[in-house]
Amino acid sequence: MVEVFKTNVQTVDQAAVVMFHLKREFPDFQIDFDLEDCDNILRIETVTHFMDIETILRTLKNCGLHAEILPDI
């Protein structure tokens, strides 16, 4: 399962904080940011686990940031 999120993360430092918290919550997920993209993409992938979208969004909110799922096209 792969989910792609549009975020308001602007800096590498913000991305590192978010990744730290997400990796603590979801240690087996592959998580990365593409801050070069105009949507400051957060991409999360898992093969073996259920992805709890609400926890992901709440984690970003707790970091003072915002994310929304990009729809599949």
The first five atom37 places (N, CA, C, CB, O) and aatype in JSON, in Angstrom:
{
  "aatype": [12, 19, 6, 19, 13, 11, 16, 2, 19, 5, 16, 19, 3, 5, 0, 0, 19, 19, 12, 13, 8, 10, 11, 1, 6, 13, 14, 3, 13, 5, 9, 3, 13, 3, 10, 6, 3, 4, 3, 2, 9, 10, 1, 9, 6, 16, 19, 16, 8, 13, 12, 3, 9, 6, 16, 9, 10, 1, 16, 10, 11, 2, 4, 7, 10, 8, 0, 6, 9, 10, 14, 3, 9],
  "atom_mask": [
    [1, 1, 1, 1, 1],
    [1, 1, 1, 1, 1],
    [1, 1, 1, 1, 1],
    [1, 1, 1, 1, 1],
    [1, 1, 1, 1, 1],
    [1, 1, 1, 1, 1],
    [1, 1, 1, 1, 1],
    [1, 1, 1, 1, 1],
    [1, 1, 1, 1, 1],
    [1, 1, 1, 1, 1],
    [1, 1, 1, 1, 1],
    [1, 1, 1, 1, 1],
    [1, 1, 1, 1, 1],
    [1, 1, 1, 1, 1],
    [1, 1, 1, 1, 1],
    [1, 1, 1, 1, 1],
    [1, 1, 1, 1, 1],
    [1, 1, 1, 1, 1],
    [1, 1, 1, 1, 1],
    [1, 1, 1, 1, 1],
    [1, 1, 1, 1, 1],
    [1, 1, 1, 1, 1],
    [1, 1, 1, 1, 1],
    [1, 1, 1, 1, 1],
    [1, 1, 1, 1, 1],
    [1, 1, 1, 1, 1],
    [1, 1, 1, 1, 1],
    [1, 1, 1, 1, 1],
    [1, 1, 1, 1, 1],
    [1, 1, 1, 1, 1],
    [1, 1, 1, 1, 1],
    [1, 1, 1, 1, 1],
    [1, 1, 1, 1, 1],
    [1, 1, 1, 1, 1],
    [1, 1, 1, 1, 1],
    [1, 1, 1, 1, 1],
    [1, 1, 1, 1, 1],
    [1, 1, 1, 1, 1],
    [1, 1, 1, 1, 1],
    [1, 1, 1, 1, 1],
    [1, 1, 1, 1, 1],
    [1, 1, 1, 1, 1],
    [1, 1, 1, 1, 1],
    [1, 1, 1, 1, 1],
    [1, 1, 1, 1, 1],
    [1, 1, 1, 1, 1],
    [1, 1, 1, 1, 1],
    [1, 1, 1, 1, 1],
    [1, 1, 1, 1, 1],
    [1, 1, 1, 1, 1],
    [1, 1, 1, 1, 1],
    [1, 1, 1, 1, 1],
    [1, 1, 1, 1, 1],
    [1, 1, 1, 1, 1],
    [1, 1, 1, 1, 1],
    [1, 1, 1, 1, 1],
    [1, 1, 1, 1, 1],
    [1, 1, 1, 1, 1],
    [1, 1, 1, 1, 1],
    [1, 1, 1, 1, 1],
    [1, 1, 1, 1, 1],
    [1, 1, 1, 1, 1],
    [1, 1, 1, 1, 1],
    [1, 1, 1, 0, 1],
    [1, 1, 1, 1, 1],
    [1, 1, 1, 1, 1],
    [1, 1, 1, 1, 1],
    [1, 1, 1, 1, 1],
    [1, 1, 1, 1, 1],
    [1, 1, 1, 1, 1],
    [1, 1, 1, 1, 1],
    [1, 1, 1, 1, 1],
    [1, 1, 1, 1, 1]
  ],
  "atom_positions": [
    [[0.84, -1.17, 0.0], [0.0, 0.0, 0.0], [0.9, 1.24, 0.0], [-0.96, -0.01, 1.22], [1.87, 1.31, 0.75]],
    [[0.56, 2.19, -0.84], [1.29, 3.45, -0.92], [0.27, 4.58, -0.81], [2.12, 3.55, -2.25], [-0.77, 4.57, -1.47]],
    [[0.6, 5.56, 0.02], [-0.2, 6.78, 0.09], [0.73, 7.96, -0.15], [-0.93, 6.92, 1.47], [1.87, 7.98, 0.31]],
    [[0.21, 8.93, -0.88], [0.95, 10.14, -1.18], [0.16, 11.31, -0.64], [1.22, 10.28, -2.71], [-1.05, 11.43, -0.87]],
    [[0.86, 12.18, 0.1], [0.22, 13.32, 0.75], [0.83, 14.62, 0.25], [0.37, 13.21, 2.28], [2.03, 14.72, 0.03]],
    [[-0.02, 15.6, 0.08], [0.4, 16.98, -0.14], [0.59, 17.58, 1.25], [-0.65, 17.81, -1.02], [-0.28, 17.43, 2.1]],
    [[1.71, 18.27, 1.49], [1.98, 18.83, 2.82], [2.38, 20.3, 2.71], [3.08, 18.03, 3.54], [2.65, 20.82, 1.62]],
    [[2.41, 20.94, 3.87], [2.96, 22.3, 3.92], [4.35, 22.3, 4.56], [2.01, 23.23, 4.71], [4.82, 23.34, 5.02]],
    [[5.0, 21.16, 4.58], [6.37, 21.06, 5.08], [7.26, 21.86, 4.13], [6.85, 19.55, 5.18], [7.22, 21.66, 2.91]],
    [[8.06, 22.77, 4.69], [8.87, 23.65, 3.86], [10.36, 23.37, 3.93], [8.63, 25.07, 4.25], [11.09, 23.66, 2.98]],
    [[10.83, 22.81, 5.03], [12.27, 22.68, 5.22], [12.65, 21.23, 5.49], [12.75, 23.57, 6.36], [11.82, 20.4, 5.87]],
    [[13.91, 20.95, 5.28], [14.45, 19.62, 5.58], [14.33, 19.34, 7.08], [15.93, 19.51, 5.11], [14.06, 18.21, 7.48]],
    [[14.52, 20.36, 7.9], [14.39, 20.18, 9.36], [12.97, 19.78, 9.74], [14.78, 21.48, 10.09], [12.78, 18.88, 10.57]],
    [[11.96, 20.42, 9.16], [10.57, 20.04, 9.43], [10.33, 18.61, 8.99], [9.58, 21.0, 8.71], [9.7, 17.83, 9.71]],
    [[10.81, 18.25, 7.82], [10.64, 16.89, 7.31], [11.3, 15.88, 8.24], [11.23, 16.77, 5.89], [10.74, 14.81, 8.48]],
    [[12.46, 16.21, 8.77], [13.17, 15.3, 9.68], [12.37, 15.07, 10.96], [14.55, 15.85, 10.01], [12.32, 13.95, 11.46]],
    [[11.76, 16.13, 11.48], [10.95, 15.99, 12.7], [9.75, 15.09, 12.43], [10.47, 17.38, 13.21], [9.45, 14.19, 13.22]],
    [[9.06, 15.33, 11.33], [7.9, 14.52, 10.97], [8.32, 13.06, 10.78], [7.23, 15.06, 9.68], [7.66, 12.15, 11.28]],
    [[9.4, 12.84, 10.07], [9.86, 11.48, 9.82], [10.23, 10.78, 11.13], [11.06, 11.48, 8.87], [9.96, 9.59, 11.29]],
    [[10.85, 11.5, 12.05], [11.18, 10.92, 13.35], [9.92, 10.41, 14.04], [11.89, 11.96, 14.24], [9.89, 9.28, 14.53]],
    [[8.88, 11.24, 14.09], [7.64, 10.85, 14.77], [6.9, 9.73, 14.03], [6.73, 12.06, 14.92], [6.37, 8.82, 14.65]],
    [[6.87, 9.81, 12.7], [6.2, 8.76, 11.94], [6.95, 7.43, 12.04], [6.06, 9.18, 10.47], [6.32, 6.38, 12.15]],
    [[8.26, 7.47, 12.01], [9.05, 6.23, 12.13], [8.89, 5.61, 13.51], [10.53, 6.51, 11.85], [8.93, 4.39, 13.65]],
    [[8.7, 6.44, 14.53], [8.46, 5.92, 15.87], [7.11, 5.22, 15.92], [8.53, 7.07, 16.92], [6.97, 4.17, 16.56]],
    [[6.12, 5.77, 15.27], [4.78, 5.2, 15.24], [4.68, 4.01, 14.28], [3.77, 6.27, 14.83], [3.97, 3.04, 14.56]],
    [[5.4, 4.1, 13.16], [5.32, 3.08, 12.1], [6.73, 2.66, 11.69], [4.53, 3.62, 10.87], [7.19, 3.04, 10.61]],
    [[7.43, 1.91, 12.51], [8.84, 1.61, 12.25], [9.1, 0.79, 10.98], [9.41, 0.87, 13.41], [10.21, 0.84, 10.44]],
    [[8.12, 0.07, 10.49], [8.34, -0.77, 9.31], [7.94, -0.09, 8.0], [7.56, -2.05, 9.46], [8.09, -0.69, 6.93]],
    [[7.46, 1.13, 8.07], [7.03, 1.83, 6.86], [8.24, 2.5, 6.2], [5.95, 2.88, 7.18], [9.19, 2.89, 6.87]],
    [[8.18, 2.62, 4.88], [9.15, 3.43, 4.14], [8.54, 4.81, 3.98], [9.5, 2.78, 2.73], [7.45, 4.96, 3.43]],
    [[9.24, 5.81, 4.47], [8.72, 7.17, 4.52], [9.75, 8.1, 3.89], [8.4, 7.61, 5.98], [10.93, 8.05, 4.23]],
    [[9.29, 8.96, 2.96], [10.21, 9.96, 2.42], [9.43, 11.19, 1.97], [11.02, 9.37, 1.23], [8.23, 11.15, 1.73]],
    [[10.17, 12.28, 1.86], [9.62, 13.55, 1.4], [10.25, 13.91, 0.07], [9.85, 14.68, 2.43], [11.4, 13.57, -0.2]],
    [[9.49, 14.6, -0.76], [10.01, 15.24, -1.96], [9.68, 16.72, -1.85], [9.4, 14.6, -3.28], [8.62, 17.17, -2.3]],
    [[10.59, 17.48, -1.24], [10.36, 18.9, -1.05], [10.64, 19.71, -2.31], [11.22, 19.41, 0.08], [10.39, 20.91, -2.34]],
    [[11.17, 19.05, -3.35], [11.38, 19.7, -4.64], [10.05, 19.81, -5.4], [12.42, 18.91, -5.48], [9.9, 20.69, -6.25]],
    [[9.1, 18.94, -5.09], [7.79, 18.95, -5.73], [7.0, 20.15, -5.22], [7.03, 17.62, -5.46], [7.14, 20.54, -4.06]],
    [[6.16, 20.72, -6.06], [5.37, 21.9, -5.65], [4.39, 21.58, -4.53], [4.61, 22.46, -6.85], [3.95, 22.49, -3.83]],
    [[4.05, 20.3, -4.34], [3.13, 19.89, -3.28], [3.85, 19.39, -2.03], [2.19, 18.82, -3.79], [3.21, 18.92, -1.1]],
    [[5.18, 19.49, -2.0], [5.97, 19.03, -0.85], [5.5, 17.64, -0.39], [5.87, 20.04, 0.33], [5.0, 17.46, 0.72]],
    [[5.68, 16.7, -1.27], [5.12, 15.36, -1.15], [5.7, 14.57, 0.01], [5.34, 14.61, -2.43], [6.92, 14.53, 0.23]],
    [[4.81, 13.93, 0.74], [5.16, 12.91, 1.72], [4.65, 11.59, 1.14], [4.53, 13.2, 3.16], [3.47, 11.45, 0.83]],
    [[5.56, 10.64, 1.0], [5.19, 9.33, 0.43], [5.45, 8.27, 1.49], [5.99, 9.02, -0.88], [6.54, 8.18, 2.05]],
    [[4.42, 7.47, 1.75], [4.53, 6.4, 2.75], [4.12, 5.1, 2.1], [3.64, 6.71, 4.01], [3.09, 5.01, 1.42]],
    [[4.95, 4.08, 2.31], [4.7, 2.78, 1.71], [4.84, 1.69, 2.77], [5.67, 2.52, 0.54], [5.72, 1.73, 3.62]],
    [[3.94, 0.71, 2.69], [4.03, -0.47, 3.53], [3.54, -1.68, 2.74], [3.22, -0.3, 4.84], [2.63, -1.58, 1.92]],
    [[4.15, -2.79, 3.0], [3.75, -4.03, 2.34], [2.99, -4.91, 3.31], [4.97, -4.77, 1.78], [2.07, -5.64, 2.92]],
    [[3.36, -4.86, 4.57], [2.87, -5.85, 5.53], [1.9, -5.31, 6.57], [4.01, -6.46, 6.22], [1.33, -6.09, 7.33]],
    [[1.69, -4.0, 6.62], [0.87, -3.44, 7.7], [-0.26, -2.57, 7.17], [1.74, -2.63, 8.64], [-0.21, -2.04, 6.05]],
    [[-1.28, -2.43, 7.99], [-2.37, -1.5, 7.73], [-1.86, -0.09, 7.92], [-3.59, -1.79, 8.65], [-1.12, 0.18, 8.86]],
    [[-2.25, 0.83, 7.04], [-1.83, 2.21, 7.15], [-2.95, 3.02, 7.78], [-1.44, 2.78, 5.77], [-4.03, 3.17, 7.2]],
    [[-2.68, 3.55, 8.95], [-3.67, 4.34, 9.69], [-3.52, 5.81, 9.29], [-3.49, 4.17, 11.22], [-2.7, 6.54, 9.84]],
    [[-4.33, 6.22, 8.32], [-4.25, 7.56, 7.76], [-4.5, 8.62, 8.83], [-5.26, 7.72, 6.62], [-3.82, 9.64, 8.86]],
    [[-5.46, 8.39, 9.7], [-5.77, 9.37, 10.74], [-4.58, 9.63, 11.66], [-6.97, 8.9, 11.56], [-4.34, 10.77, 12.05]],
    [[-3.85, 8.59, 12.0], [-2.66, 8.75, 12.84], [-1.59, 9.54, 12.1], [-2.1, 7.38, 13.29], [-0.91, 10.37, 12.69]],
    [[-1.43, 9.29, 10.82], [-0.46, 10.03, 10.02], [-0.82, 11.51, 10.0], [-0.39, 9.47, 8.59], [0.04, 12.36, 10.25]],
    [[-2.07, 11.83, 9.7], [-2.5, 13.22, 9.66], [-2.38, 13.89, 11.03], [-3.93, 13.31, 9.15], [-1.98, 15.05, 11.12]],
    [[-2.73, 13.17, 12.07], [-2.63, 13.7, 13.43], [-1.18, 13.96, 13.82], [-3.27, 12.72, 14.44], [-0.88, 14.94, 14.5]],
    [[-0.28, 13.1, 13.39], [1.14, 13.29, 13.67], [1.64, 14.6, 13.06], [1.96, 12.11, 13.13], [2.34, 15.37, 13.71]],
    [[1.28, 14.85, 11.81], [1.68, 16.11, 11.19], [1.04, 17.3, 11.9], [1.3, 16.11, 9.7], [1.69, 18.32, 12.11]],
    [[-0.23, 17.17, 12.25], [-0.9, 18.25, 12.96], [-0.22, 18.54, 14.3], [-2.39, 17.91, 13.18], [-0.06, 19.7, 14.67]],
    [[0.18, 17.49, 15.01], [0.87, 17.67, 16.29], [2.23, 18.35, 16.11], [1.05, 16.31, 16.98], [2.75, 18.95, 17.05]],
    [[2.79, 18.26, 14.91], [4.05, 18.94, 14.6], [3.79, 20.36, 14.08], [4.84, 18.14, 13.56], [4.73, 21.07, 13.71]],
    [[2.52, 20.77, 14.06], [2.18, 22.1, 13.58], [2.11, 22.19, 12.07], [0.0, 0.0, 0.0], [2.22, 23.28, 11.51]],
    [[1.91, 21.05, 11.42], [1.9, 21.0, 9.97], [0.59, 20.42, 9.46], [3.09, 20.19, 9.45], [-0.23, 19.93, 10.24]],
    [[0.42, 20.47, 8.15], [-0.83, 20.0, 7.53], [-0.48, 19.05, 6.38], [-1.69, 21.2, 7.02], [0.53, 19.21, 5.7]],
    [[-1.35, 18.06, 6.19], [-1.22, 17.14, 5.06], [-2.61, 16.73, 4.59], [-0.38, 15.89, 5.43], [-3.57, 16.73, 5.36]],
    [[-2.69, 16.4, 3.33], [-3.92, 15.83, 2.78], [-3.54, 14.8, 1.74], [-4.84, 16.94, 2.15], [-2.53, 14.93, 1.05]],
    [[-4.35, 13.78, 1.65], [-4.08, 12.7, 0.68], [-4.29, 13.23, -0.73], [-5.0, 11.46, 0.95], [-5.29, 13.89, -1.02]],
    [[-3.34, 12.93, -1.59], [-3.53, 13.22, -3.0], [-4.33, 12.09, -3.63], [-2.16, 13.42, -3.73], [-4.0, 10.92, -3.42]],
    [[-5.35, 12.42, -4.39], [-6.17, 11.35, -4.98], [-5.41, 10.61, -6.07], [-7.47, 11.93, -5.55], [-4.54, 11.17, -6.73]],
    [[-5.76, 9.34, -6.24], [-5.2, 8.54, -7.33], [-5.75, 9.07, -8.63], [-5.52, 7.03, -7.16], [-6.94, 9.38, -8.75]],
    [[-4.89, 9.16, -9.6], [-5.34, 9.66, -10.91], [-5.22, 8.55, -11.92], [-4.52, 10.91, -11.37], [-5.54, 8.74, -13.09]]
  ]
}
